[in-house]
Structures are given as C-alpha cells and as structure tokens.
Amino acid sequence: MKSILIAGGNSGIGRHVAAELVSQGHRVVILGRDQRKGEETLASFGDAEHASFHVVDLSTHDGVRDAAKRVLQENDHFDALVHTTGVMTSEDLRTTDGLHQVFAVNYLSRYHLTQLLMPVLRSGENGRVLMMTAHIPPTTRTSFEKFPDFRPFDFLQARKPIQLANHYYAAHLTSIEPRIRAGVINAGVVKTDLLRMQSRLMRATATVVATLFSGSVEKSAHNVIHASLRDDWADAQYWGKPGAFEDQIPIEVEPREVQRVMAISRELTGA
C-alpha cells in the first residue's frame, strides 16, 4: 500500500485519480478548497478506511503553510505528491500576496507545498512529485521577462512561463534530491471546472470546444496513476500524451534559467 497526497483531489482529474488509487487499496489524502466537494468525494469512495480530506486554500503563502502544517502533523511519509490544482482566468485577479492567481495556484503553490513537505517525501523509499499542466513540452521557448509579477496580466503571454516553471522545478528537484523523482503530465483537453473563474461566454465556448475535441477523464488520469505507482521511470520526465505512459520525454532545460526561477520561488515563499 502506498501513501499519496493529492492537491486538488476533490474534483476533475484529481478526483478520478484519488478514486482509482483508493479502489486499489492505497492510502490517499486529498487537499481541496471546497468542503462540500471534499465530503462528497470521500462519500463516493464508500467504506474506504484509508482516505481523508483537508479543506485548504493553496492560492496564498499562509494557506500553503497551514496546509503543510496540518499534513505534517498527521503523516510521517508519502510515496507521492500529486498536484492537480489549477485555475484559468484572463482577468487580472490577485491574491492577498499580490500575485496573479494563475501563477500562484498553477505553479508557485506547487513549489511551496512540495518544499514544505520534503521531510515526508524523503521518508518514502522513492518519493515522487507529479505536476499536471496543459500541453507544454519542455523544449518550448518563451520569455520570462514578466515573471513573476505579470503586470499587466496577459493570459496568452503568461501561460507558457507559468507552465514551464513546473518543468524547471521538476528538473531542479531531481538534481538536488537523488531519491525524489519528478514529472510533469499533460492533462489534455477534458471537461473539468478549470474554467470556473471565466466569463459565461468563455465557459460556453470552452464547453463546445471540449465537446468536440476532449478526451476522457480516465485517459487524462492514466499517466498520473501509473507514475504514482510504478518504479520503471527515473529522472525528470514529461508525459505529453494522455493515456500513453510509455511515451516519456526527458526534461532537459537551461540550468541558468532553472536557477533564476528557483531563486525567485525561494524569495517569494521563503522555502
């Protein structure tokens, strides 16, 4: 039995990952922002004894610190930490830390939470950290000129550096933590509540597009589940094709860019 923490496991892809892992007899701890959804998720597992939920706000530094404190109080190790949290908005919405919500949730909270939970990840035999993003190969080139403030916020310009920061963190982790594996996984096009912060028109348009082109939640969750449980992968990897675990791309990025992004992340979070 493995112990797995899923940030964002009370809805969408994360919920399906949690359900599958619980059905296989693994222990799962879920973090989510919605108490009702969390309770409904646990109830959907039936009489599962090894599943729990914490309501948390991972969009702020204080919220991440509180989540880590509670998790560390109740757990002595995790075999995997899975980040499926995400928001999508074109509006310039800032957190109480002054950061844009897309940056705070889709990258920085992942770095911050992982750093704070490193003691319990190191306690496992082969700890792993998995981060879900939209399709973004590690070879993608973009400008980090506005990172991390993104003022004024332009979603199309900010999307790539925010998503690529996940690749950089995966590369950084594997370079300094020899017993930790890290990977980035493309979620694919699938119907979830990722667009909950968008306008009605945007949500309606996305629904039409998703209906025409989306895959299944099961396929999007496939690589996450396998990467959480299997040991036949190493170093920093990117899974770009949902449902195809064997289709892996090594994450090879410019070391100087990685160092710059990590330095900014440490300065912002203190972790």
C-alpha positions as CSV (number, residue, x, y, z in Angstrom):
1,M,0.0,0.0,0.0
2,K,1.3,3.4,-1.0
3,S,0.5,6.8,0.7
4,I,-0.3,9.5,-1.8
5,L,-1.2,13.2,-1.3
6,I,-3.4,14.7,-4.0
7,A,-3.7,18.5,-4.1
8,G,-6.9,19.2,-5.9
9,G,-8.3,15.7,-5.5
10,N,-11.8,16.7,-4.8
11,S,-12.8,17.4,-8.4
12,G,-12.0,16.6,-12.0
13,I,-8.9,14.6,-12.9
14,G,-7.6,14.7,-9.3
15,R,-10.8,13.1,-8.0
16,H,-10.6,10.3,-10.5
17,V,-7.0,9.7,-9.6
18,A,-8.0,9.5,-6.0
19,A,-10.9,7.2,-6.6
20,E,-8.7,4.8,-8.6
21,L,-5.9,4.7,-6.1
22,V,-8.4,4.1,-3.2
23,S,-10.0,1.3,-5.2
24,Q,-6.6,-0.4,-5.5
25,G,-6.1,-0.2,-1.7
26,H,-3.8,2.7,-1.4
27,R,-3.9,5.4,1.2
28,V,-5.0,8.8,-0.1
29,V,-5.0,12.3,1.5
30,I,-6.9,14.9,-0.5
31,L,-6.5,18.7,-0.3
32,G,-9.2,20.9,-1.8
33,R,-10.8,24.4,-1.4
34,D,-14.4,23.2,-1.2
35,Q,-15.6,21.4,2.0
36,R,-18.8,20.1,0.3
37,K,-16.9,18.6,-2.7
38,G,-14.4,17.1,-0.4
39,E,-17.1,15.4,1.7
40,E,-18.9,14.2,-1.4
41,T,-15.6,12.8,-2.8
42,L,-14.9,10.8,0.4
43,A,-18.5,9.6,0.4
44,S,-18.2,8.4,-3.2
45,F,-15.4,6.0,-2.0
46,G,-17.8,4.0,0.1
47,D,-16.3,2.5,3.2
48,A,-12.7,3.2,2.3
49,E,-10.7,3.4,5.5
50,H,-7.6,5.0,4.0
51,A,-8.9,8.2,2.6
52,S,-9.1,11.7,4.2
53,F,-9.7,15.3,3.2
54,H,-8.5,18.7,4.3
55,V,-10.1,21.9,3.2
56,V,-7.3,24.3,2.3
57,D,-6.5,27.5,0.3
58,L,-3.4,26.9,-1.8
59,S,-3.6,30.3,-3.5
60,T,-1.8,32.1,-0.7
61,H,1.5,31.7,1.2
62,D,-0.3,31.4,4.5
63,G,-2.8,28.9,3.1
64,V,0.0,26.7,1.8
65,R,1.9,26.9,5.1
66,D,-1.3,26.0,7.0
67,A,-1.9,23.0,4.7
68,A,1.6,21.7,5.1
69,K,1.4,22.1,8.9
70,R,-1.7,20.0,9.1
71,V,-0.4,17.4,6.8
72,L,2.9,17.1,8.6
73,Q,1.1,16.7,12.0
74,E,-0.8,13.7,10.7
75,N,1.6,11.9,8.4
76,D,5.1,10.6,8.6
77,H,5.7,9.8,5.0
78,F,4.2,10.0,1.5
79,D,5.3,7.9,-1.5
80,A,3.9,10.5,-3.9
81,L,2.7,14.1,-4.0
82,V,0.3,14.8,-6.9
83,H,-0.5,18.4,-8.0
84,T,-3.7,18.7,-10.0
85,T,-4.8,22.1,-8.7
86,G,-5.3,24.7,-11.4
87,V,-7.3,27.9,-12.3
88,M,-7.7,29.7,-15.6
89,T,-8.7,33.3,-16.0
90,S,-7.9,36.1,-18.3
91,E,-8.7,38.7,-15.7
92,D,-6.1,40.4,-13.5
93,L,-7.1,38.7,-10.3
94,R,-4.5,39.0,-7.4
95,T,-4.1,37.0,-4.2
96,T,-3.5,38.7,-0.9
97,D,0.2,38.2,-1.6
98,G,-0.1,40.4,-4.7
99,L,0.4,37.6,-7.1
100,H,-1.8,36.6,-10.0
101,Q,-4.0,33.7,-9.2
102,V,-2.9,31.6,-12.2
103,F,0.7,32.0,-11.2
104,A,0.0,31.4,-7.5
105,V,-2.0,28.2,-8.0
106,N,-0.7,26.7,-11.2
107,Y,3.0,26.9,-10.2
108,L,4.1,28.7,-7.0
109,S,1.8,26.8,-4.6
110,R,3.2,23.5,-6.0
111,Y,6.8,24.6,-5.4
112,H,5.9,25.9,-2.0
113,L,3.9,22.9,-0.7
114,T,6.4,20.4,-2.1
115,Q,9.3,22.2,-0.4
116,L,7.5,22.3,3.0
117,L,6.6,18.6,2.7
118,M,10.0,17.4,1.7
119,P,10.6,15.7,5.0
120,V,7.7,13.3,4.5
121,L,8.7,12.7,0.8
122,R,12.2,11.9,1.8
123,S,10.9,9.3,4.3
124,G,9.5,7.1,1.5
125,E,11.6,4.7,-0.4
126,N,11.3,6.5,-3.8
127,G,9.3,9.7,-3.3
128,R,7.8,11.3,-6.4
129,V,6.3,14.7,-7.2
130,L,3.9,14.9,-10.2
131,M,2.6,18.2,-11.6
132,M,-0.3,18.4,-14.1
133,T,-0.3,21.2,-16.7
134,A,-1.8,21.9,-20.1
135,H,0.3,20.7,-23.1
136,I,3.7,22.3,-22.8
137,P,6.8,20.3,-24.0
138,P,10.0,21.1,-22.1
139,T,11.6,22.3,-25.3
140,T,9.1,25.2,-25.5
141,R,10.8,28.6,-25.6
142,T,9.3,31.7,-24.1
143,S,10.1,34.9,-22.3
144,F,10.4,35.1,-18.5
145,E,10.7,38.9,-18.6
146,K,7.5,39.5,-16.6
147,F,7.9,36.5,-14.3
148,P,6.7,36.5,-11.5
149,D,4.6,39.7,-11.4
150,F,2.9,39.5,-14.9
151,R,1.8,43.1,-14.9
152,P,-0.3,43.9,-16.8
153,F,-1.6,40.4,-16.9
154,D,-2.0,38.8,-20.4
155,F,-3.0,35.2,-20.2
156,L,-1.6,34.3,-23.6
157,Q,1.8,35.7,-22.7
158,A,1.8,34.4,-19.1
159,R,0.6,30.9,-19.8
160,K,3.9,29.5,-21.1
161,P,6.3,30.7,-18.5
162,I,4.0,29.7,-15.7
163,Q,3.6,26.2,-17.1
164,L,7.2,25.9,-17.9
165,A,8.1,26.7,-14.3
166,N,6.7,23.3,-13.4
167,H,9.3,21.7,-15.7
168,Y,12.1,23.8,-14.2
169,Y,11.1,22.7,-10.7
170,A,11.0,19.0,-11.8
171,A,14.5,19.4,-13.2
172,H,15.7,21.2,-10.0
173,L,14.2,18.5,-7.7
174,T,15.8,15.6,-9.4
175,S,19.2,17.4,-9.5
176,I,19.3,18.0,-5.7
177,E,17.2,15.2,-4.3
178,P,18.6,11.9,-5.6
179,R,15.8,9.8,-4.0
180,I,13.0,12.0,-5.4
181,R,11.5,11.5,-8.9
182,A,9.6,14.4,-10.5
183,G,7.5,14.6,-13.6
184,V,5.1,16.9,-15.5
185,I,2.0,15.5,-17.0
186,N,-0.2,16.9,-19.8
187,A,-3.8,16.9,-18.6
188,G,-5.1,17.0,-22.2
189,V,-8.4,18.5,-23.2
190,V,-11.1,17.3,-20.8
191,K,-14.2,18.7,-19.1
192,T,-13.4,19.9,-15.6
193,D,-14.2,23.0,-13.6
194,L,-10.9,24.7,-14.5
195,L,-12.8,27.5,-16.2
196,R,-14.9,28.3,-13.2
197,M,-13.4,31.8,-13.0
198,Q,-14.0,32.7,-16.6
199,S,-17.0,34.6,-18.1
200,R,-20.1,32.9,-19.1
201,L,-19.3,33.4,-22.8
202,M,-15.8,31.8,-22.3
203,R,-17.2,28.9,-20.4
204,A,-19.9,28.3,-23.0
205,T,-17.3,28.5,-25.8
206,A,-15.0,26.1,-24.0
207,T,-17.8,23.7,-23.4
208,V,-18.5,23.5,-27.2
209,V,-14.8,23.0,-27.9
210,A,-14.4,20.4,-25.2
211,T,-17.5,18.5,-26.5
212,L,-15.9,18.3,-29.9
213,F,-12.3,17.6,-29.0
214,S,-12.0,16.5,-25.4
215,G,-10.8,13.1,-24.2
216,S,-12.0,11.3,-21.1
217,V,-11.1,11.9,-17.5
218,E,-10.0,8.3,-17.3
219,K,-7.4,8.9,-20.1
220,S,-6.2,12.1,-18.5
221,A,-5.7,10.4,-15.2
222,H,-3.9,7.4,-16.6
223,N,-0.4,8.7,-16.6
224,V,-0.8,10.2,-13.1
225,I,-1.9,6.9,-11.7
226,H,0.9,4.9,-13.3
227,A,3.6,7.5,-12.4
228,S,2.4,7.4,-8.8
229,L,2.7,3.6,-8.5
230,R,5.3,2.4,-11.0
231,D,9.0,2.4,-10.5
232,D,10.1,2.0,-14.1
233,W,10.8,5.6,-14.7
234,A,13.6,7.9,-13.5
235,D,14.8,11.4,-13.5
236,A,12.6,14.3,-14.6
237,Q,10.1,13.2,-17.2
238,Y,7.3,14.8,-19.3
239,W,4.2,12.8,-20.3
240,G,2.7,14.8,-23.2
241,K,0.2,12.3,-24.5
242,P,-2.7,11.4,-22.1
243,G,-3.1,7.6,-21.8
244,A,0.4,6.8,-23.0
245,F,2.6,6.2,-20.0
246,E,5.5,4.7,-22.1
247,D,5.6,7.9,-24.2
248,Q,8.0,9.9,-22.0
249,I,10.3,12.9,-22.8
250,P,13.2,13.7,-20.5
251,I,13.0,17.2,-19.1
252,E,16.2,18.9,-20.2
253,V,16.2,22.7,-19.7
254,E,18.7,25.5,-19.5
255,P,20.4,25.4,-16.0
256,R,20.7,29.1,-15.7
257,E,17.0,29.6,-16.3
258,V,16.2,27.0,-13.7
259,Q,18.4,28.7,-11.2
260,R,16.7,32.0,-11.8
261,V,13.2,30.6,-11.5
262,M,14.1,28.7,-8.3
263,A,15.8,31.8,-6.8
264,I,12.6,33.8,-7.4
265,S,10.5,31.0,-5.9
266,R,12.6,30.8,-2.8
267,E,12.4,34.6,-2.4
268,L,8.6,34.7,-2.7
269,T,7.9,31.8,-0.4
270,G,10.9,31.6,1.9
271,A,11.0,27.8,1.2
